[in-house]
């Protein structure tokens, strides 16, 4: 049951047609799927006096309140909050629909029951990474798996993959979107893929052996992990002259990181490799990619799928939509998701060049695109650098400063209190791996100058490490995401808080046993059809 697209030519629609068809699909989705079967949004619509009938265009979306990560987190009042976002169909509503009755008359009740089970019975789960709170589970039905495959195949198409390519999926093997969309993308597109599980499963040596054995055309994984693997490959004199694409996800990608990865690939024998970035997040259940571009060209931006979801760009302070091509916070609404569903989800991600509809200058597709660097609101941290007031430090900017620095490899920014005293000033410690045999004194001077030119602060200390020490500091192959910015300051609360779990717990009533029967409260799982 493949996705019914707005048109078979999903990537060649003009803006006015995209917006019109998105409005029509949004209306049907809210009316027939979300509002009747989502406990959270049914209550939201009732509380705000909203009707699905009144939302018929993309502009009408602004009537719906935003959803944020805070809405998904468990509280004492709502210990199983994520359950409220799972679509749980009402048997009586389904039975009264003419479409259900018609299908039952044509194909029989059992066929209708199987179809509804495909649509609404959760069978799969991913989760958020849980870096600042407990991981939030997101459930998928068979219907969602189909959409995940469609979105994954489009990533392949946008990246200009070929079916005779060989690919290594080097994302961590975990219940997280990156690994699984890559898996389903490769099976749907039909390309030979080996999943290494990143560093935690096979280790760096295992990944290197697989590169030598498979001779891949494509490596896809976290930028920091790919950097470390390729660095080791160069150090060990490994050759891999088959590489055509390095596809990156899970972290922001600065031009400096692209340049370093291209240089490493050239040393392996692949000087013409394309380094492409993807953007995705758990709550969307999909990811988007850049199309190939020449080294001296500006990246194409992330190519969106207008039939599967709607992006808004809003002012992060006011929540009001900004104009086309203007910077702002990304807000996402799906158009065809089942299982766990969030509407108008505030990502906390700021897009520098905004949302545009003009044809891509590289591939010619006319889909909406997200242009420019993406940074996170949460990476703007307050630091007490003097006794007078706190200073807001944008660590997104510092990451670009360091990734673009020519004489360093891996790095980590560590924030801590002076002498580990909670009442003392904050300190910024920069840990770096030195490249090119540059003297430490000269490199320290270069790095301090880069900080002074681009920011209002400088590191209190610069500490140099070899590649293995940096791997340990960053948690390469151990952590699900490498720890490039580490805040070691004590929590403000005096009571000790338990460390967040890396394993999401299913909402009560949605345990594997409870997933068998989402269509009714009785074990028979029968759908009553009234003729």
C-alpha positions as CSV (number, residue, x, y, z in Angstrom):
1,X,0.0,0.0,0.0
2,X,2.3,2.7,-1.3
3,X,1.9,6.4,-0.5
4,X,-0.8,8.1,-2.6
5,X,1.1,11.1,-3.7
6,X,-0.3,14.5,-4.4
7,X,0.7,13.7,-8.0
8,X,2.9,11.1,-9.6
9,X,5.3,14.1,-10.3
10,X,5.7,15.1,-6.7
11,X,9.0,16.8,-7.4
12,X,7.8,19.1,-10.3
13,X,4.8,21.0,-8.8
14,X,4.6,24.8,-8.8
15,X,4.2,26.6,-5.4
16,X,0.5,27.4,-5.8
17,X,-0.4,23.8,-6.6
18,X,1.7,22.5,-3.7
19,X,0.0,24.8,-1.2
20,X,-3.5,24.0,-2.6
21,X,-3.0,20.3,-2.5
22,X,-1.4,20.4,0.9
23,X,-4.4,22.3,2.3
24,X,-6.8,19.8,0.9
25,X,-4.8,16.8,2.3
26,X,-4.4,18.6,5.7
27,X,-8.1,19.1,6.0
28,X,-8.9,15.4,5.3
29,X,-6.1,14.2,7.6
30,X,-7.3,16.3,10.6
31,X,-11.0,15.5,10.0
32,X,-10.7,11.7,9.4
33,X,-7.6,10.6,11.3
34,X,-6.1,13.0,13.9
35,X,-9.0,14.7,15.7
36,X,-11.2,11.6,16.0
37,X,-8.4,9.3,17.2
38,X,-5.8,11.4,19.0
39,X,-6.6,11.9,22.7
40,X,-4.2,14.9,22.9
41,X,-5.4,16.8,19.9
42,X,-9.1,16.0,20.4
43,X,-8.7,17.7,23.8
44,X,-6.7,20.6,22.2
45,X,-9.4,21.2,19.6
46,X,-12.2,21.1,22.2
47,X,-10.4,23.4,24.6
48,X,-9.7,26.0,21.8
49,X,-13.1,25.7,20.1
50,X,-11.5,24.4,16.9
51,X,-13.1,22.3,14.2
52,X,-11.3,20.3,11.6
53,X,-13.8,21.6,9.1
54,X,-12.5,25.1,9.5
55,X,-8.9,24.2,8.6
56,X,-8.7,23.9,4.9
57,X,-5.4,25.6,3.9
58,X,-1.8,25.8,5.0
59,X,-2.4,29.3,6.4
60,X,-5.2,27.9,8.6
61,X,-2.6,25.8,10.5
62,X,-1.9,28.9,12.6
63,X,-5.2,28.3,14.4
64,X,-3.7,25.1,16.0
65,X,-1.5,25.7,19.0
66,X,2.1,24.6,18.8
67,X,3.4,21.3,20.2
68,X,6.8,21.3,21.8
69,X,9.1,18.7,23.3
70,X,7.8,19.7,26.8
71,X,4.3,18.4,25.8
72,X,5.8,14.9,25.2
73,X,7.6,14.6,28.4
74,X,6.1,12.6,31.3
75,X,5.0,14.5,34.4
76,X,3.6,13.4,37.8
77,X,0.2,14.5,36.5
78,X,0.7,12.7,33.1
79,X,3.1,9.7,33.7
80,X,2.3,8.2,30.3
81,X,2.1,11.4,28.2
82,X,3.3,9.9,25.0
83,X,0.3,7.6,24.9
84,X,-1.9,10.6,24.3
85,X,-0.2,11.2,21.0
86,X,-0.8,7.7,19.6
87,X,-3.8,7.4,17.2
88,X,-6.2,4.9,18.8
89,X,-9.1,4.3,16.5
90,X,-12.7,4.4,17.8
91,X,-14.5,1.3,16.6
92,X,-17.9,3.0,16.5
93,X,-16.7,5.9,14.4
94,X,-15.0,3.6,11.9
95,X,-18.0,1.3,11.6
96,X,-20.4,4.2,10.7
97,X,-18.2,5.6,7.9
98,X,-19.6,5.0,4.4
99,X,-16.1,4.0,3.2
100,X,-15.9,1.3,5.8
101,X,-19.3,0.0,5.0
102,X,-18.6,0.0,1.3
103,X,-15.3,-1.9,1.6
104,X,-17.0,-4.4,3.9
105,X,-19.7,-5.1,1.3
106,X,-17.2,-5.4,-1.5
107,X,-14.4,-7.3,0.2
108,X,-15.8,-8.6,3.5
109,X,-15.4,-7.7,7.1
110,X,-12.2,-9.7,7.6
111,X,-10.5,-7.8,4.8
112,X,-11.6,-4.5,6.4
113,X,-10.3,-5.6,9.7
114,X,-6.9,-6.4,8.2
115,X,-6.7,-3.1,6.4
116,X,-7.5,-1.1,9.6
117,X,-4.9,-3.2,11.5
118,X,-2.3,-2.2,8.9
119,X,-3.3,1.5,9.4
120,X,-3.5,1.7,13.1
121,X,-1.8,-1.3,14.9
122,X,1.7,-0.2,16.2
123,X,4.4,-2.7,15.3
124,X,7.6,-0.7,15.5
125,X,9.2,2.0,17.6
126,X,12.0,4.6,17.4
127,X,12.8,7.1,20.1
128,X,14.4,10.4,20.8
129,X,18.0,10.2,22.0
130,X,17.3,11.3,25.5
131,X,20.3,13.5,26.0
132,X,18.5,16.0,28.3
133,X,15.5,13.9,29.4
134,X,14.1,10.4,29.2
135,X,13.8,9.2,25.6
136,X,10.3,9.7,24.1
137,X,9.0,6.7,22.1
138,X,7.4,7.2,18.7
139,X,5.3,4.3,17.4
140,X,4.9,3.2,13.8
141,X,2.2,1.1,12.2
142,X,2.6,-0.8,8.9
143,X,1.2,2.2,7.2
144,X,4.0,4.3,8.7
145,X,6.7,1.8,7.7
146,X,5.4,2.3,4.1
147,X,5.8,6.1,4.4
148,X,9.2,5.6,6.0
149,X,10.3,3.5,3.0
150,X,8.9,6.1,0.6
151,X,10.7,9.0,2.3
152,X,13.9,6.9,2.5
153,X,13.7,6.1,-1.2
154,X,13.4,9.8,-2.0
155,X,16.6,10.5,0.1
156,X,18.3,8.1,-2.3
157,X,16.8,9.8,-5.3
158,X,17.7,13.3,-4.2
159,X,21.3,12.1,-3.4
160,X,21.4,10.7,-7.0
161,X,22.1,7.1,-5.8
162,X,22.5,4.3,-8.3
163,X,21.1,0.7,-7.8
164,X,24.5,-0.8,-8.5
165,X,26.1,1.1,-5.6
166,X,27.3,-0.6,-2.4
167,X,26.6,1.2,0.8
168,X,27.8,1.0,4.4
169,X,25.2,2.2,6.9
170,X,27.4,3.3,9.8
171,X,24.8,4.9,12.0
172,X,24.5,3.4,15.5
173,X,22.3,0.3,15.7
174,X,19.6,1.6,18.1
175,X,15.9,2.5,18.1
176,X,16.6,5.8,16.5
177,X,15.5,7.2,13.1
178,X,18.9,7.6,11.4
179,X,19.7,3.8,11.3
180,X,16.2,2.7,10.4
181,X,15.4,5.2,7.6
182,X,18.7,4.2,6.1
183,X,17.7,0.6,6.3
184,X,14.3,1.1,4.8
185,X,15.7,3.5,2.2
186,X,18.1,0.9,0.9
187,X,15.5,-1.9,0.7
188,X,12.9,0.3,-1.0
189,X,15.5,1.7,-3.5
190,X,17.1,-1.6,-4.0
191,X,20.8,-0.9,-3.2
192,X,23.2,-3.4,-1.6
193,X,23.7,-2.2,2.0
194,X,25.6,-3.5,5.1
195,X,24.7,-2.1,8.5
196,X,27.8,-1.9,10.7
197,X,26.0,-0.5,13.7
198,X,28.5,2.3,14.0
199,X,31.4,2.0,16.5
200,X,29.4,0.4,19.3
201,X,28.8,-2.9,17.5
202,X,31.8,-3.6,15.3
203,X,34.2,-1.0,16.6
204,X,36.5,1.1,14.5
205,X,38.6,-1.9,13.3
206,X,35.4,-3.7,12.3
207,X,34.3,-0.8,10.2
208,X,37.7,-0.6,8.6
209,X,37.6,-4.3,7.7
210,X,34.2,-3.9,6.2
211,X,35.4,-0.9,4.1
212,X,38.2,-3.1,2.8
213,X,35.9,-6.0,2.1
214,X,32.9,-4.3,0.6
215,X,34.7,-1.5,-1.3
216,X,31.6,0.8,-0.8
217,X,30.5,3.6,-3.1
218,X,28.6,5.3,-0.2
219,X,29.3,5.7,3.5
220,X,26.4,7.1,5.5
221,X,26.7,8.0,9.2
222,X,27.4,10.6,11.9
223,X,30.0,13.2,10.6
224,X,32.2,12.8,13.7
225,X,32.2,9.0,13.5
226,X,33.0,9.0,9.8
227,X,35.8,11.5,10.4
228,X,37.4,9.2,13.0
229,X,37.0,6.1,10.8
230,X,38.5,7.7,7.8
231,X,41.3,9.2,9.8
232,X,42.2,5.7,11.0
233,X,41.9,4.4,7.5
234,X,44.4,7.0,6.3
235,X,46.8,6.3,9.2
236,X,46.7,2.5,8.3
237,X,47.3,3.1,4.6
238,X,44.0,1.7,3.5
239,X,42.9,2.3,0.0
240,X,39.2,2.8,-1.1
241,X,39.0,4.4,-4.5
242,X,35.4,3.5,-5.0
243,X,33.8,6.2,-2.8
244,X,31.4,8.5,-4.5
245,X,29.2,9.8,-1.6
246,X,29.6,10.5,2.0
247,X,26.1,11.1,3.4
248,X,25.9,12.7,6.8
249,X,23.2,12.8,9.4
250,X,22.5,13.2,13.1
251,X,24.7,16.3,13.6
252,X,25.1,19.7,12.1
253,X,27.6,19.8,9.2
254,X,29.9,22.8,8.8
255,X,31.8,23.5,5.5
256,X,35.0,22.8,7.4
257,X,33.9,19.3,8.3
258,X,32.9,18.7,4.6
259,X,36.4,19.8,3.6
260,X,38.1,17.6,6.1
261,X,36.1,14.6,5.0
262,X,36.8,15.3,1.3
263,X,40.5,15.5,2.0
264,X,40.5,12.2,3.9
265,X,38.6,10.5,1.1
266,X,41.1,11.9,-1.4
267,X,43.9,10.3,0.6
268,X,42.1,7.0,0.4
269,X,42.0,7.3,-3.4
270,X,38.6,8.9,-3.9
271,X,39.3,12.6,-4.7
272,X,35.9,13.3,-6.3
273,X,33.6,12.2,-3.4
274,X,30.4,14.2,-2.8
275,X,29.8,15.1,0.8
276,X,26.0,15.5,1.4
277,X,24.1,16.3,4.5
278,X,20.6,15.1,5.7
279,X,18.2,16.6,8.2
280,X,15.7,14.6,10.2
281,X,14.2,14.2,13.6
282,X,12.3,11.5,15.5
283,X,9.0,13.4,15.7
284,X,8.8,13.7,11.9
285,X,9.5,10.0,11.2
286,X,11.5,10.9,8.1
287,X,14.5,12.8,6.9
288,X,15.4,15.0,4.0
289,X,18.6,15.4,1.9
290,X,20.7,17.7,-0.2
291,X,21.2,16.9,-3.9
292,X,24.8,16.8,-5.2
293,X,26.7,20.0,-5.9
294,X,30.2,21.0,-7.0
295,X,32.8,21.8,-4.4
296,X,32.8,25.5,-5.3
297,X,29.0,25.8,-5.2
298,X,26.6,26.6,-2.4
299,X,24.7,23.5,-1.0
300,X,21.3,22.9,-2.5
301,X,19.3,22.9,0.7
302,X,17.2,20.1,2.0
303,X,14.6,18.9,-0.5
304,X,11.2,18.4,1.1
305,X,8.3,16.0,0.4
306,X,5.2,18.3,0.1
307,X,2.7,15.4,0.1
308,X,4.0,13.9,3.3
309,X,4.4,16.9,5.5
310,X,4.3,20.7,5.9
311,X,7.1,22.9,7.2
312,X,6.4,26.4,8.6
313,X,9.2,28.9,9.5
314,X,8.2,31.1,12.4
315,X,9.8,33.8,14.5
316,X,11.2,31.9,17.5
317,X,10.1,34.6,19.9
318,X,6.6,35.5,18.6
319,X,5.7,32.3,16.8
320,X,4.4,34.3,13.8
321,X,5.2,33.0,10.3
322,X,8.1,34.7,8.5
323,X,8.3,35.4,4.8
324,X,9.7,33.0,2.1
325,X,13.5,32.8,2.4
326,X,13.6,34.5,5.9
327,X,15.3,32.8,8.9
328,X,13.3,31.4,11.7
329,X,12.4,28.3,13.7
330,X,11.2,25.2,11.9
331,X,7.7,23.9,12.7
332,X,6.6,20.5,11.3
333,X,3.1,19.0,10.7
334,X,2.8,15.5,9.0
335,X,0.1,14.9,6.4
336,X,-0.1,11.1,6.4
337,X,1.4,9.8,9.7
338,X,-0.3,7.2,11.9
339,X,1.0,5.7,15.2
340,X,2.4,8.6,17.2
341,X,1.5,12.0,15.7
342,X,2.4,15.6,16.6
343,X,1.0,18.7,14.9
344,X,2.8,22.0,14.5
345,X,5.8,20.6,16.3
346,X,8.4,23.2,17.3
347,X,11.7,21.6,16.5
348,X,13.9,24.2,18.2
349,X,16.0,24.3,15.0
350,X,16.7,27.6,13.4
351,X,17.1,27.6,9.6
352,X,19.3,30.4,8.4
353,X,18.0,30.8,4.8
354,X,14.4,29.9,5.4
355,X,12.0,28.0,3.3
356,X,12.0,28.6,-0.5
357,X,9.9,27.3,-3.4
358,X,12.2,28.3,-6.4
359,X,13.6,25.4,-8.5
360,X,16.8,23.9,-7.2
361,X,19.7,25.3,-9.2
362,X,21.5,22.0,-9.1
363,X,18.8,19.3,-9.9
364,X,15.9,21.4,-11.1
365,X,13.3,19.9,-8.7
366,X,10.6,22.4,-7.7
367,X,9.9,21.0,-4.2
368,X,10.1,23.3,-1.2
369,X,13.7,23.5,0.2
370,X,15.2,24.5,3.5
371,X,18.2,26.7,2.8
372,X,21.3,27.4,4.8
373,X,22.8,26.4,8.2
374,X,20.6,24.8,10.8
375,X,21.3,25.6,14.5
376,X,19.6,24.7,17.7
377,X,18.0,27.1,20.2
378,X,19.1,24.8,23.0
379,X,22.8,25.4,22.0
380,X,22.6,29.0,23.2
381,X,23.8,28.7,26.8
382,X,24.1,31.3,29.5
383,X,27.6,31.5,31.0
384,X,28.7,33.5,34.1
385,X,31.9,34.9,32.7
386,X,32.2,37.8,35.1
387,X,30.6,38.9,38.4
388,X,28.2,41.3,36.9
389,X,25.9,39.3,34.6
390,X,25.5,36.2,32.5
391,X,26.5,36.1,28.9
392,X,24.6,34.2,26.2
393,X,27.0,32.1,24.2
394,X,25.8,30.6,20.9
395,X,27.6,27.2,20.7
396,X,26.2,26.7,17.2
397,X,28.5,29.5,16.1
398,X,31.5,28.1,18.1
399,X,31.0,24.7,16.4
400,X,31.3,26.3,12.9
401,X,34.4,28.2,14.1
402,X,36.0,25.0,15.1
403,X,34.9,22.8,12.3
404,X,36.2,25.4,9.8
405,X,39.6,25.7,11.6
406,X,42.2,24.2,9.2
407,X,44.8,22.8,11.6
408,X,42.6,20.8,14.0
409,X,40.7,17.5,13.7
410,X,38.4,16.4,16.4
411,X,37.4,18.8,19.2
412,X,35.3,19.2,22.3
413,X,34.1,22.2,24.2
414,X,33.7,21.6,27.9
415,X,31.9,24.1,30.3
416,X,32.7,23.8,33.9
417,X,33.0,25.9,37.1
418,X,36.4,27.2,38.1
419,X,37.9,24.8,40.6
420,X,34.5,22.9,40.4
421,X,33.1,25.4,42.8
422,X,29.4,26.1,42.1
423,X,29.8,29.7,43.3
424,X,32.8,30.4,41.0
425,X,32.7,31.8,37.4
426,X,32.2,29.5,34.4
427,X,35.2,28.3,32.4
428,X,35.3,27.2,28.7
429,X,37.9,24.5,28.0
430,X,38.7,23.5,24.4
431,X,40.0,20.0,23.8
432,X,41.5,19.5,20.3
433,X,43.4,17.1,18.2
434,X,46.3,18.9,16.4
435,X,46.9,18.3,12.7
436,X,49.8,19.0,10.3
437,X,52.6,19.2,13.0
438,X,51.7,22.8,13.8
439,X,53.4,23.9,17.0
440,X,51.0,24.1,19.9
441,X,51.9,27.7,20.7
442,X,51.1,28.8,17.2
443,X,47.9,26.8,17.0
444,X,46.7,28.2,20.3
445,X,47.3,31.7,19.0
446,X,45.4,30.9,15.8
447,X,42.4,29.4,17.7
448,X,42.2,32.3,20.1
449,X,42.3,34.7,17.2
450,X,39.5,32.8,15.5
451,X,37.4,33.0,18.6
452,X,38.1,36.7,19.1
453,X,37.2,37.5,15.4
454,X,33.9,35.6,15.4
455,X,32.6,35.6,19.0
456,X,32.8,37.6,22.2
457,X,34.6,35.0,24.2
458,X,37.8,32.9,24.2
459,X,38.5,29.6,25.8
460,X,40.1,29.7,29.2
461,X,42.3,26.8,28.4
462,X,43.2,24.8,25.3
463,X,44.2,21.2,25.9
464,X,45.8,19.0,23.2
465,X,45.1,15.3,22.8
466,X,46.0,12.6,20.3
467,X,43.3,10.9,18.2
468,X,42.6,8.1,20.7
469,X,42.2,10.4,23.6
470,X,39.8,12.5,21.6
471,X,37.8,9.4,20.7
472,X,37.5,8.6,24.4
473,X,36.4,12.2,25.3
474,X,33.8,12.3,22.6
475,X,32.4,8.9,23.3
476,X,33.0,7.7,19.7
477,X,31.5,4.3,19.4
478,X,30.1,4.4,22.9
479,X,27.6,7.3,22.9
480,X,24.7,7.4,20.5
481,X,25.8,11.0,19.6
482,X,29.3,12.2,20.1
483,X,29.7,14.7,23.0
484,X,31.0,17.8,21.2
485,X,29.7,20.3,23.7
486,X,29.8,19.0,27.3
487,X,28.3,21.0,30.1
488,X,29.8,19.8,33.4
489,X,28.4,22.6,35.6
490,X,26.4,21.4,38.6
491,X,22.7,21.4,38.3
492,X,20.9,24.4,39.9
493,X,18.7,22.1,41.9
494,X,20.2,21.0,45.2
495,X,18.6,17.6,44.9
496,X,20.5,15.1,42.8
497,X,18.6,14.2,39.6
498,X,18.8,10.7,38.2
499,X,20.7,10.4,34.9
500,X,18.3,10.1,31.9
501,X,17.7,6.6,30.7
502,X,18.9,5.6,27.2
503,X,16.1,3.1,26.9
504,X,12.6,4.5,26.3
505,X,9.7,2.8,28.1
506,X,6.5,2.1,26.2
507,X,3.4,3.9,27.5
508,X,1.2,1.9,29.7
509,X,-1.2,-0.1,27.7
510,X,1.1,-0.1,24.7
511,X,3.4,-2.9,25.8
512,X,4.1,-5.5,23.1
513,X,1.2,-7.6,24.5
514,X,-1.1,-4.5,24.4
515,X,-0.2,-3.7,20.8
516,X,-2.1,-6.7,19.5
517,X,-5.4,-5.0,19.7
518,X,-5.6,-1.2,19.1
519,X,-8.9,-1.4,17.3
520,X,-11.1,-2.4,20.2
521,X,-11.1,-3.1,23.9
522,X,-12.1,-6.8,23.5
523,X,-9.6,-9.5,22.6
524,X,-11.5,-10.6,19.5
525,X,-10.3,-7.4,17.7
526,X,-13.5,-7.5,15.5
527,X,-14.6,-4.4,13.7
528,X,-18.4,-4.1,13.7
529,X,-19.7,-2.9,10.3
530,X,-23.2,-1.7,10.1
531,X,-24.9,-2.0,6.7
